[in-house]
């Protein structure tokens, strides 16, 4: 089932936003998943957000991504969430605002699940340099997941979210996508707002989606793309 089909199911009441969230939450909380070290933090307000989305669905006022669950690399700012860049330096830093891409996804009723592991400050290509321990590859935990967007790729491979966001300087979305057997898209520079991204190289870094299929990646790209006045 692709993401458009899943949204259709949710809007038709065959699957609620709460049920979709809980299905992922159960997988995230299993010991096997925790051993993969994919998530650095979870959104405690996710269930309340899902309930509100279900109310909007019943009123016929839900967005294009209604009830879909997403998580982001821990260098993309999410308000009141610890945006650590997988570094002890920012271990207690809570972002005071949302990145533009987060606002766009929330506006379409996607549910933010949590922050994902990465190479520290996006400097690495293996997923092993996180200050909070390496991300493991769900396909084979003995192998690296690639980096620096190790968590976003591993989360899709382990079926822990409908889609994720990563950042790419010189391969940091594409590398882990190939290692984990998922789809990763690096947009053309400037196609997606970088506002709220704690970048490694300002003139190179791009935020992009990771998903199971090219069609799903395009769906998310079409939501997050566009000029930003910030």
N, C-alpha and C positions, 0 to 999 in steps of 0.2 A: 504494500500500500504506500503510495507516495504522499507527500505532505498535503497536496491539494485534496486528495481523496480523504485524508484524515480530517482535515478541516470540515469537509462536507459532512462526514459522519458526526462530528461534534455539533455542528449547526443543526443537524437533523435530530439530535437527541439520542443517537445510537451509542455515543460515548460522551460523557461529560468532561469538562475541563478538569474538574476535581479528580475524576477517575484516571484521566491521562497522567496528571501529576503524580497521583499515588502509585501508579504502575511504575513510573521511573524512580520514585522515592524508595520503594521497596527494593529495587535492584541496587540503588546506590548504597543502601544501608547493609547489604549482605557482607559478611566477612571476606568473601572472595573478591568482591568489588573494592572494598577498602584496601585490600592488599595491593591493588593496582595503583593506588595513590594518585588518583585522577583529580579529585576535588580538593581544593584548599579551604573552601567555605561554602555553606549552604544558606539560602535565603529563608529566614524564619517566617517571612510574611507571604510566602508563595501560596499557601493554602487559602489565605484570605483573598489573595488576588484571583485565584482560580474560582472561588465562590462568586466573586463580583462579575467575572466574565460569564459564568453560567447564567447569572441574572440578566446580563445584557443579551445573551443569546436568546433567551426566552422572549425578550422584547423585540427581537429582530434587529438589534442595533450593534452587533458584534463586528469586529474588524476582520481583515483578510487572513490573519494568522490565529484566529480565535481558538484558544485552548492549547496551542502548541507550546511545548516547553523548550527553553534554550538555556545554555550556560556559556560563559565567556572566559577567555584567557585573562589571567589576573593582572594584565596591564591595561585593561579597558575599564574606564571609570564607571562605577555603578554607585549611586547615592546610598550612603550609610553602609556600604559593604567594604570589607578590607581589600584594598587593591594593592597587593603586596609586591607584585612583579616577582614573586617567589624568592624574595630576599628578606633576610632578617632586618635589614636597614628600614624597610617599610612594614615590618610585621604588625604594627599597631595603627597603621594609617588607614583611616576610613575616608573614602572619597566624599566630598561635600556636594557633588553634582553628578548627573548622568552624562556620559558621552552622547553625542548626537545620535549615534546608531542605536543606543539603548532606548532613547526617547521614541525613535521611529518604530522600533519593534513593540514597545509597550503600547504605543498609540494604535497598533493593529491587534491588540489584545493577546500578544504572546506572553507567556509566563516565565519570568526569570527564576532559574533554579539555583545557580551558584557560580562561584569562581573556580577556575580550573588551573591546574599545575602547568608549569612552563620552565624553560631554562631561565635561570636568574637574569633579570633585566633583558630578556629576549636574546641573550648572548650565548648561543650554542646551537647545535644541530642534532643532538641525541636525546634530549629530555632527561639527561643525567645530572645537570648542574643546578637544579633547584635546591635552595637552602632547606627545603622541607622534605627532601628525599626525592629520588628519581621517580618519574612516571614509568609504569610498566606497560608493555604492549599487550592488549587483550588477546590478540591472535596467538601470541606466544610470549609469556612473561619473561622468558630467558633472553628475548631479543629487545633491542631498543625500539621506542615508538617513533623516533625522529623528533626534530625540534626546529625552532624553539616552541612552536605551538603544539607541544606534546599532549597536554590535557585535552584541548579541543578535538584533536584527531582520535585520541583514545576513547573519549566519551562517546563519539559516534560509533566507533568500532565495537564498544561494549554495550551499545543500545541504552545509554543513560540519558539521552536527550533527543529531541526531534531534530535539532540542529545546533551548531555552536558557532561562535565567532573567534577568529584568531587574528594575528597580525603577521605580515610578511615583509621582511627587509630584502632578503636575497634568496628566499626559498622557505621561509619559516612556516608557511601554510602548506605549500606543495610537498615539501620534504616529509613531514609526519603523515600527511594524507597518503602518500605512496607507501610508507612503512606500515600503516595500519589498514590499508585497503579500503579507504574511503575517498570521497571527492572533496578537494580543496580548491578554492578559487581565489587567486590574487587579482583584484581589479586593477585596471589602469590607474596610475597615480592621479589623484584628484577626482576620481569618479565617486569615491565614498569619503565622507567627512572624516578627518583625523582628530577632530575636537574631542578631547577626553582620552586620547591614547597616550600612554606613557611610552614614548617611542625610543628605539635604539638609535635610529638615524633619521632625522627629521625629513630629509629630502628623498628618502627611499620608502619609509614604512607605509603600508596600506592595511586597512582592516578588511577582512573578507570572510565569507561563510565556509563552513565545512558541513557536509551532509552525506547522505547515502548515494544520491544520484545527481547527475548534472542538472536535471529538471528541478530538483529540490534546491540545489545551490542557486540556480537562477531565480527561483521564487524569492529567496531571501535577499539576494543581490538587488532585485528590483524594488524591494522595500527600503533597503538601507542606502541606496545610491542617491545622488543628487547634490546640488550646490548647497553650501552652508555659509551663512553670513558671519559666523564666528571667525 
